[in-house]
Amino acid sequence: MKLLLLEDDDLLAESLAESLKDNGYRTDLATSLGTARSLMATETYALAILDLGLPDGSGLALLRQWRQQGRDLPVLILTARDTWEDKVVGLEGGADDYLTKPFHEPELIARIKALLRRRSGHLSLQLSLNGVCLDEANQSVSVDGGPWRTLTSTEFRLLRYFMHHPDRILSKAHLLDQLYALDQDAAAPNLVEVYIGRLRRHLGRSRIETRRGQGYRFVSH
């Protein structure tokens, strides 16, 4: 699952990206409105984190533009502007949540998880589909009520993405895009096949279908 972070403070952005990575999220970083617009035009994000004061303008203006364009991804504003009036303006401008600096990273992660659960309709910390139960907090999986098995970071991200998008055919290119950030070295397409194979060893073969020439589908029932 890939996030967009719009933040011009390099040290803060680096720290956040590392914390998000530890929690199973891939992050593309933009330090200006122009870069954020370009990324949003070509990439698919599950959520965006926006600072309001950027070198080339206001993050709030960008958010309003996204909403006018019909972009409905969850947006969390992260800013030093901490008056209640600022929060009202941000929320009325289309933000889903508002967090002021300084902040504690665990709180930010918790808010991100809550927004994504709300968006997917899964309000629990565990996702359950077709006998598969995924514990997001512990990055582990249980199948048909069996023992919990710990997943690797990539296995977890891939399975979580499948379970957030059940019954959809997802191409290898799309899955790679969700698993790896733009600043990383390009991953080989056959890596998806490798991790699909690992997930099938945990879940059984029938839960992830191969659609030849198209991609893969997580079967919800």
Disulfide bonds with the S-S distance in Angstrom:
none
